[in-house]
């Protein structure tokens, strides 16, 4: 099973809850024997995706909006 966490950013910065979701999502994915994927939605999504690309994240999905 894949766990999908939607990240939050505002004014050019990732919000703290995004990192909390990564931790909780990784635990849940491990418990389920699955993968953790993140969704980044909004403007300048590639920049945020680069910041979120870390060990424990199996996939990042971006949706550019308002560019």
N, C-alpha and C positions, 0 to 999 in steps of 0.2 A: 504494500500500500504506500502511496506517496502522500506526504504531508505538505501542504502549500501554505506558506505564511506570507501575508501581504505586508510589505514594509511601508513605513511612514516617513515622509520627509517634508520639511518646511523651511523656506528661506535659504535654500541651498545646503541644508544640513540634514543628515539622517537623524531621526528622533530616537531617543533612548529606548522606547518600547520596541523598536525594530530589533535591537540587539537582544532584548529580553525574549522576544518571539523566536529568534534563532536558537537560543538556548533551550527553550521549552519545546520547540519544534523538533530539534535534534533528539531530545530525550524521547519524545513520542514516537518519532520515526524509528529509533532504535528498539523501543518496546514492541513496535508492530513489525519489525523486521523489514522496514521500508526505507524510502529515501526522503530527504528534506529538499524541497524546492522553494525558491523565493520568487515573489512577484514584485516588480518595481513599476509603478504606474505614474505618469506625469511627464514633465519636461526634463530634459537633460538626463534621461534615464541611464544612459551608458556610464556616466560618471558615478552614479550611485551603484550600479551593478559592479563596477570595478572595486568599489569600497567593500561591497558585500561578498565578493568572491574570496572565500576563506575556507580553511579546512572544516569539514563537517557539512558543507553545503553541496548538495549533489547537482543542483541545477538552478539557473536564474532565468526568469522569463521577464522580458521588458515590453511595456506598452507605452509608446510615445504619444503624448496627448498635448495639444496646444503649441506645437512647434511650427 
